[in-house]
Amino acid sequence: MRTLTRTTTTEMEVTSIRLERELKDKLKALCGNTGYQALIRDVLWNYVQQKSGDYRPQFSRQDLRAAVEAIAQTDQHCVLTGTPIPENSPMFLGLTTTGDFVPLSPDSLHD
């Protein structure tokens, strides 16, 4: 995971947060050389983007293991093309190599 540089650390505000020791140890193990604070910032930015509707994951067809037919229960966007998928429309759920299901428009799987 790579931190997107949004501002220099000297321009950031210092915030104190209490974490369980086990959580902090797991974050340190996951982050590699980037540092666990950068990982926490990435996680928080991803959460904010998802909740604000700005999040658009970057996927390619090589990231998909399988696709199953589905009906959109809410408005969606295809992760491959960005095409809107309206509520109650046919779509696919793509199973990614990381085990996540992502929305796919029906035409996104054709060459």
OpenMM code with the backbone's topology and positions (N, CA, C; nanometers):
from openmm import Vec3, app, unit

residues = "MET ARG THR LEU THR ARG THR THR THR THR GLU MET GLU VAL THR SER ILE ARG LEU GLU ARG GLU LEU LYS ASP LYS LEU LYS ALA LEU CYS GLY ASN THR GLY TYR GLN ALA LEU ILE ARG ASP VAL LEU TRP ASN TYR VAL GLN GLN LYS SER GLY ASP TYR ARG PRO GLN PHE SER ARG GLN ASP LEU ARG ALA ALA VAL GLU ALA ILE ALA GLN THR ASP GLN HIS CYS VAL LEU THR GLY THR PRO ILE PRO GLU ASN SER PRO MET PHE LEU GLY LEU THR THR THR GLY ASP PHE VAL PRO LEU SER PRO ASP SER LEU HIS ASP".split()
positions = [
    Vec3(0.0857, -0.1171, 0.0000),
    Vec3(0.0000, 0.0000, 0.0000),
    Vec3(0.0899, 0.1228, 0.0000),
    Vec3(0.0556, 0.2215, -0.0803),
    Vec3(0.1369, 0.3400, -0.0919),
    Vec3(0.0561, 0.4608, -0.0512),
    Vec3(0.1146, 0.5469, 0.0318),
    Vec3(0.0463, 0.6673, 0.0760),
    Vec3(0.0509, 0.7710, -0.0342),
    Vec3(-0.0623, 0.8298, -0.0668),
    Vec3(-0.0663, 0.9400, -0.1592),
    Vec3(-0.0275, 1.0659, -0.0837),
    Vec3(0.0690, 1.1389, -0.1341),
    Vec3(0.1130, 1.2585, -0.0652),
    Vec3(0.0115, 1.3685, -0.0874),
    Vec3(-0.0552, 1.4075, 0.0186),
    Vec3(-0.1544, 1.5132, 0.0108),
    Vec3(-0.0987, 1.6433, 0.0652),
    Vec3(-0.0078, 1.6320, 0.1600),
    Vec3(0.0551, 1.7482, 0.2203),
    Vec3(0.1803, 1.6998, 0.2928),
    Vec3(0.2729, 1.7883, 0.3188),
    Vec3(0.3931, 1.7473, 0.3908),
    Vec3(0.3583, 1.7255, 0.5372),
    Vec3(0.4369, 1.6427, 0.6038),
    Vec3(0.4088, 1.6144, 0.7445),
    Vec3(0.4239, 1.7382, 0.8315),
    Vec3(0.5063, 1.8344, 0.7889),
    Vec3(0.5198, 1.9570, 0.8686),
    Vec3(0.3936, 2.0422, 0.8617),
    Vec3(0.3114, 2.0209, 0.7600),
    Vec3(0.1866, 2.0961, 0.7453),
    Vec3(0.0672, 2.0228, 0.8063),
    Vec3(0.0901, 1.9007, 0.8555),
    Vec3(-0.0180, 1.8221, 0.9149),
    Vec3(-0.0379, 1.8622, 1.0600),
    Vec3(-0.1589, 1.8396, 1.1080),
    Vec3(-0.1896, 1.8622, 1.2486),
    Vec3(-0.1598, 1.7355, 1.3277),
    Vec3(-0.1066, 1.7540, 1.4457),
    Vec3(-0.0791, 1.6409, 1.5331),
    Vec3(-0.2094, 1.5997, 1.6015),
    Vec3(-0.2394, 1.4690, 1.5946),
    Vec3(-0.3586, 1.4146, 1.6579),
    Vec3(-0.3181, 1.2925, 1.7381),
    Vec3(-0.3701, 1.2826, 1.8564),
    Vec3(-0.3414, 1.1676, 1.9407),
    Vec3(-0.4564, 1.0682, 1.9278),
    Vec3(-0.4215, 0.9420, 1.9111),
    Vec3(-0.5223, 0.8367, 1.9028),
    Vec3(-0.4727, 0.7174, 1.9828),
    Vec3(-0.5608, 0.6564, 2.0564),
    Vec3(-0.5240, 0.5399, 2.1364),
    Vec3(-0.5622, 0.4138, 2.0591),
    Vec3(-0.4649, 0.3249, 2.0452),
    Vec3(-0.4854, 0.1987, 1.9754),
    Vec3(-0.4469, 0.0836, 2.0678),
    Vec3(-0.5187, -0.0252, 2.0546),
    Vec3(-0.4796, -0.1458, 2.1262),
    Vec3(-0.3409, -0.1877, 2.0779),
    Vec3(-0.2595, -0.2398, 2.1678),
    Vec3(-0.1232, -0.2801, 2.1305),
    Vec3(-0.1252, -0.3818, 2.0158),
    Vec3(-0.2201, -0.4774, 2.0220),
    Vec3(-0.2288, -0.5796, 1.9166),
    Vec3(-0.2587, -0.5154, 1.7812),
    Vec3(-0.3497, -0.4165, 1.7786),
    Vec3(-0.3819, -0.3479, 1.6537),
    Vec3(-0.2596, -0.2742, 1.6002),
    Vec3(-0.1905, -0.2028, 1.6859),
    Vec3(-0.0710, -0.1296, 1.6438),
    Vec3(0.0347, -0.2259, 1.5898),
    Vec3(0.0548, -0.3388, 1.6551),
    Vec3(0.1517, -0.4377, 1.6083),
    Vec3(0.1131, -0.4934, 1.4715),
    Vec3(-0.0176, -0.5184, 1.4521),
    Vec3(-0.0632, -0.5699, 1.3219),
    Vec3(-0.0470, -0.4650, 1.2127),
    Vec3(-0.0747, -0.3385, 1.2441),
    Vec3(-0.0540, -0.2312, 1.1473),
    Vec3(0.0926, -0.2211, 1.1084),
    Vec3(0.1808, -0.2293, 1.2062),
    Vec3(0.3245, -0.2236, 1.1783),
    Vec3(0.3673, -0.3399, 1.0894),
    Vec3(0.3101, -0.4578, 1.1131),
    Vec3(0.3440, -0.5747, 1.0316),
    Vec3(0.2933, -0.5595, 0.8881),
    Vec3(0.1788, -0.4946, 0.8706),
    Vec3(0.1201, -0.4774, 0.7370),
    Vec3(0.1867, -0.3683, 0.6542),
    Vec3(0.2382, -0.2679, 0.7188),
    Vec3(0.2795, -0.1479, 0.6462),
    Vec3(0.4144, -0.1580, 0.5781),
    Vec3(0.4978, -0.2520, 0.6159),
    Vec3(0.6292, -0.2607, 0.5544),
    Vec3(0.7127, -0.1386, 0.5884),
    Vec3(0.7745, -0.0797, 0.4872),
    Vec3(0.8641, 0.0335, 0.5094),
    Vec3(0.7937, 0.1689, 0.5105),
    Vec3(0.6624, 0.1729, 0.4884),
    Vec3(0.5936, 0.3017, 0.4794),
    Vec3(0.5592, 0.3604, 0.6148),
    Vec3(0.5581, 0.2810, 0.7192),
    Vec3(0.5229, 0.3295, 0.8526),
    Vec3(0.3741, 0.3159, 0.8783),
    Vec3(0.3412, 0.2810, 1.0007),
    Vec3(0.2011, 0.2536, 1.0319),
    Vec3(0.1161, 0.3803, 1.0329),
    Vec3(0.1747, 0.4972, 1.0597),
    Vec3(0.0958, 0.6201, 1.0572),
    Vec3(0.0500, 0.6521, 0.9143),
    Vec3(0.1367, 0.6275, 0.8165),
    Vec3(0.0982, 0.6472, 0.6766),
    Vec3(-0.0121, 0.5494, 0.6379),
    Vec3(-0.0028, 0.4257, 0.6878),
    Vec3(-0.1073, 0.3264, 0.6616),
    Vec3(-0.2403, 0.3716, 0.7209),
    Vec3(-0.2376, 0.4231, 0.8427),
    Vec3(-0.3601, 0.4730, 0.9062),
    Vec3(-0.4188, 0.5871, 0.8247),
    Vec3(-0.3351, 0.6786, 0.7746),
    Vec3(-0.3852, 0.7882, 0.6901),
    Vec3(-0.4491, 0.7338, 0.5631),
    Vec3(-0.3869, 0.6326, 0.4992),
    Vec3(-0.4455, 0.5708, 0.3797),
    Vec3(-0.5825, 0.5114, 0.4097),
    Vec3(-0.5923, 0.4385, 0.5199),
    Vec3(-0.7191, 0.3760, 0.5582),
    Vec3(-0.8252, 0.4831, 0.5815),
    Vec3(-0.7888, 0.5896, 0.6529),
    Vec3(-0.8851, 0.6969, 0.6809),
    Vec3(-0.9261, 0.7699, 0.5536),
    Vec3(-0.8309, 0.7988, 0.4640),
    Vec3(-0.8671, 0.8647, 0.3368),
    Vec3(-0.9594, 0.7759, 0.2535),
    Vec3(-0.9305, 0.6451, 0.2468),
    Vec3(-1.0175, 0.5538, 0.1720),
    Vec3(-1.1582, 0.5530, 0.2299),
    Vec3(-1.1692, 0.5519, 0.3624),
    Vec3(-1.3000, 0.5546, 0.4276),
    Vec3(-1.3750, 0.6828, 0.3922),
    Vec3(-1.3081, 0.7967, 0.4024),
    Vec3(-1.3717, 0.9250, 0.3704),
    Vec3(-1.4167, 0.9277, 0.2247),
    Vec3(-1.3318, 0.8797, 0.1327),
    Vec3(-1.3691, 0.8789, -0.0093),
    Vec3(-1.4876, 0.7870, -0.0346),
    Vec3(-1.4899, 0.6702, 0.0289),
    Vec3(-1.6019, 0.5782, 0.0103),
    Vec3(-1.7314, 0.6390, 0.0615),
    Vec3(-1.7277, 0.6995, 0.1779),
    Vec3(-1.8483, 0.7577, 0.2368),
    Vec3(-1.8946, 0.8828, 0.1632),
    Vec3(-1.8027, 0.9554, 0.1007),
    Vec3(-1.8394, 1.0783, 0.0308),
    Vec3(-1.8821, 1.0514, -0.1133),
    Vec3(-1.8625, 0.9286, -0.1615),
    Vec3(-1.8973, 0.8963, -0.2991),
    Vec3(-1.7865, 0.9265, -0.3981),
    Vec3(-1.6701, 0.9719, -0.3512),
    Vec3(-1.5580, 1.0057, -0.4392),
    Vec3(-1.4713, 0.8858, -0.4732),
    Vec3(-1.4889, 0.7754, -0.4030),
    Vec3(-1.4007, 0.6596, -0.4188),
    Vec3(-1.4314, 0.5859, -0.5479),
    Vec3(-1.3301, 0.5672, -0.6304),
    Vec3(-1.3428, 0.4880, -0.7524),
    Vec3(-1.2249, 0.3913, -0.7575),
    Vec3(-1.2455, 0.2678, -0.7134),
    Vec3(-1.1343, 0.1729, -0.7143),
    Vec3(-1.0823, 0.1513, -0.8555),
    Vec3(-0.9544, 0.1252, -0.8660),
    Vec3(-0.8913, 0.1005, -0.9952),
    Vec3(-0.8739, -0.0501, -1.0147),
    Vec3(-0.9478, -0.1053, -1.1113),
    Vec3(-0.9401, -0.2475, -1.1401),
    Vec3(-0.9219, -0.2679, -1.2887),
    Vec3(-0.8648, -0.3811, -1.3234),
    Vec3(-0.8590, -0.4239, -1.4626),
    Vec3(-0.9207, -0.5628, -1.4695),
    Vec3(-0.9422, -0.6110, -1.5892),
    Vec3(-1.0033, -0.7437, -1.6043),
    Vec3(-0.9142, -0.8527, -1.5458),
    Vec3(-0.7832, -0.8287, -1.5403),
    Vec3(-0.6911, -0.9270, -1.4832),
    Vec3(-0.7106, -0.9426, -1.3316),
    Vec3(-0.7771, -0.8454, -1.2681),
    Vec3(-0.8025, -0.8523, -1.1244),
    Vec3(-0.9240, -0.9377, -1.0904),
    Vec3(-0.9953, -0.9863, -1.1923),
    Vec3(-1.1189, -1.0616, -1.1703),
    Vec3(-1.0945, -1.2114, -1.1794),
    Vec3(-1.1517, -1.2850, -1.0838),
    Vec3(-1.1436, -1.4309, -1.0845),
    Vec3(-1.2695, -1.4922, -1.1424),
    Vec3(-1.3840, -1.4263, -1.1207),
    Vec3(-1.5126, -1.4799, -1.1666),
    Vec3(-1.6136, -1.3660, -1.1680),
    Vec3(-1.7246, -1.3879, -1.2377),
    Vec3(-1.8338, -1.2906, -1.2398),
    Vec3(-1.9655, -1.3664, -1.2336),
    Vec3(-2.0581, -1.3136, -1.1548),
    Vec3(-2.1905, -1.3750, -1.1433),
    Vec3(-2.2967, -1.2699, -1.1730),
    Vec3(-2.4058, -1.3140, -1.2349),
    Vec3(-2.5151, -1.2221, -1.2663),
    Vec3(-2.5821, -1.1736, -1.1387),
    Vec3(-2.6273, -1.0492, -1.1430),
    Vec3(-2.6938, -0.9903, -1.0269),
    Vec3(-2.7863, -0.8786, -1.0738),
    Vec3(-2.8654, -0.8263, -0.9821),
    Vec3(-2.9502, -0.7087, -1.0049),
    Vec3(-2.9060, -0.6025, -0.9042),
    Vec3(-2.8796, -0.4829, -0.9535),
    Vec3(-2.8360, -0.3736, -0.8652),
    Vec3(-2.9476, -0.3374, -0.7682),
    Vec3(-2.9195, -0.3410, -0.6410),
    Vec3(-3.0170, -0.3039, -0.5388),
    Vec3(-3.0164, -0.1532, -0.5129),
    Vec3(-2.9051, -0.0884, -0.5471),
    Vec3(-2.8916, 0.0578, -0.5390),
    Vec3(-2.8106, 0.1015, -0.6611),
    Vec3(-2.8062, 0.2301, -0.6880),
    Vec3(-2.7246, 0.2811, -0.7975),
    Vec3(-2.5783, 0.2446, -0.7736),
    Vec3(-2.5120, 0.1980, -0.8780),
    Vec3(-2.3719, 0.1553, -0.8711),
    Vec3(-2.2947, 0.2169, -0.9871),
    Vec3(-2.1632, 0.1986, -0.9847),
    Vec3(-2.0765, 0.2340, -1.0963),
    Vec3(-1.9860, 0.1147, -1.1242),
    Vec3(-1.9699, 0.0804, -1.2505),
    Vec3(-1.8823, -0.0289, -1.2907),
    Vec3(-1.7380, 0.0072, -1.2546),
    Vec3(-1.6672, -0.0846, -1.1884),
    Vec3(-1.5294, -0.0557, -1.1488),
    Vec3(-1.4321, -0.0608, -1.2660),
    Vec3(-1.4725, -0.1194, -1.3769),
    Vec3(-1.3842, -0.1254, -1.4934),
    Vec3(-1.4006, -0.0056, -1.5856),
    Vec3(-1.5255, 0.0396, -1.6032),
    Vec3(-1.5519, 0.1450, -1.7021),
    Vec3(-1.6021, 0.2753, -1.6409),
    Vec3(-1.6504, 0.2695, -1.5172),
    Vec3(-1.7105, 0.3876, -1.4553),
    Vec3(-1.8542, 0.4105, -1.4982),
    Vec3(-1.9057, 0.3239, -1.5838),
    Vec3(-2.0425, 0.3353, -1.6335),
    Vec3(-2.1425, 0.3231, -1.5187),
    Vec3(-2.2418, 0.4130, -1.5131),
    Vec3(-2.3445, 0.3994, -1.4087),
    Vec3(-2.4268, 0.2718, -1.4281),
    Vec3(-2.4629, 0.2102, -1.3187),
    Vec3(-2.5516, 0.0944, -1.3182),
    Vec3(-2.6707, 0.1336, -1.2312),
    Vec3(-2.7839, 0.1684, -1.2932),
    Vec3(-2.8995, 0.2143, -1.2148),
    Vec3(-2.9591, 0.1038, -1.1278),
    Vec3(-3.0238, 0.1458, -1.0223),
    Vec3(-3.0958, 0.0539, -0.9336),
    Vec3(-3.1900, -0.0329, -1.0158),
    Vec3(-3.2010, -0.1599, -0.9794),
    Vec3(-3.2878, -0.2600, -1.0435),
    Vec3(-3.2428, -0.2999, -1.1839),
    Vec3(-3.1209, -0.2651, -1.2221),
    Vec3(-3.0689, -0.3023, -1.3541),
    Vec3(-2.9840, -0.4285, -1.3436),
    Vec3(-2.9776, -0.5051, -1.4547),
    Vec3(-2.8880, -0.6214, -1.4559),
    Vec3(-2.7429, -0.5749, -1.4450),
    Vec3(-2.6644, -0.6523, -1.3776),
    Vec3(-2.5223, -0.6227, -1.3618),
    Vec3(-2.4507, -0.7531, -1.3320),
    Vec3(-2.3219, -0.7466, -1.3120),
    Vec3(-2.2440, -0.8600, -1.2649),
    Vec3(-2.1748, -0.8197, -1.1361),
    Vec3(-2.1502, -0.9168, -1.0510),
    Vec3(-2.0621, -0.8986, -0.9369),
    Vec3(-1.9336, -0.9721, -0.9703),
    Vec3(-1.8251, -0.8986, -0.9756),
    Vec3(-1.6961, -0.9580, -1.0065),
    Vec3(-1.6232, -0.9950, -0.8790),
    Vec3(-1.5762, -1.1167, -0.8698),
    Vec3(-1.4952, -1.1610, -0.7578),
    Vec3(-1.3501, -1.1299, -0.7914),
    Vec3(-1.2865, -1.0465, -0.7098),
    Vec3(-1.1495, -1.0053, -0.7382),
    Vec3(-1.0495, -1.1055, -0.6818),
    Vec3(-0.9256, -1.0901, -0.7215),
    Vec3(-0.8188, -1.1772, -0.6724),
    Vec3(-0.7959, -1.1588, -0.5232),
    Vec3(-0.8442, -1.0484, -0.4661),
    Vec3(-0.8313, -1.0257, -0.3214),
    Vec3(-0.9545, -1.0730, -0.2446),
    Vec3(-1.0539, -1.1300, -0.3159),
    Vec3(-1.1714, -1.1846, -0.2497),
    Vec3(-1.2858, -1.0873, -0.2318),
    Vec3(-1.2778, -0.9695, -0.2936),
    Vec3(-1.3852, -0.8710, -0.2845),
    Vec3(-1.4803, -0.8865, -0.4018),
    Vec3(-1.6067, -0.8524, -0.3808),
    Vec3(-1.7040, -0.8453, -0.4899),
    Vec3(-1.7171, -0.6995, -0.5326),
    Vec3(-1.7114, -0.6759, -0.6622),
    Vec3(-1.7195, -0.5397, -0.7153),
    Vec3(-1.8256, -0.5344, -0.8250),
    Vec3(-1.8928, -0.4184, -0.8420),
    Vec3(-1.9961, -0.4064, -0.9443),
    Vec3(-1.9361, -0.3952, -1.0848),
    Vec3(-1.9991, -0.4649, -1.1782),
    Vec3(-1.9561, -0.4633, -1.3192),
    Vec3(-2.0784, -0.4415, -1.4073),
    Vec3(-2.0653, -0.3565, -1.5056),
    Vec3(-2.1736, -0.3398, -1.6025),
    Vec3(-2.1706, -0.4587, -1.6978),
    Vec3(-2.2856, -0.4986, -1.7522),
    Vec3(-2.2890, -0.6152, -1.8394),
    Vec3(-2.1958, -0.6046, -1.9601),
    Vec3(-2.1792, -0.4855, -2.0152),
    Vec3(-2.0933, -0.4714, -2.1341),
    Vec3(-1.9448, -0.4614, -2.1004),
    Vec3(-1.9087, -0.4517, -1.9743),
    Vec3(-1.7679, -0.4357, -1.9375),
    Vec3(-1.6860, -0.5636, -1.9532),
    Vec3(-1.7529, -0.6773, -1.9641),
    Vec3(-1.6821, -0.8050, -1.9749),
    Vec3(-1.6623, -0.8490, -2.1184),
    Vec3(-1.7137, -0.7721, -2.2139),
    Vec3(-1.6984, -0.8067, -2.3552),
    Vec3(-1.5845, -0.7259, -2.4143),
    Vec3(-1.5117, -0.7882, -2.5086),
    Vec3(-1.4010, -0.7182, -2.5754),
    Vec3(-1.4470, -0.6175, -2.6748),
] * unit.nanometer
topology = app.Topology()
chain = topology.addChain("A")
for resn in residues:
    res = topology.addResidue(resn, chain)
    for name in ("N", "CA", "C"):
        topology.addAtom(name, app.Element.getBySymbol(name[0]), res)
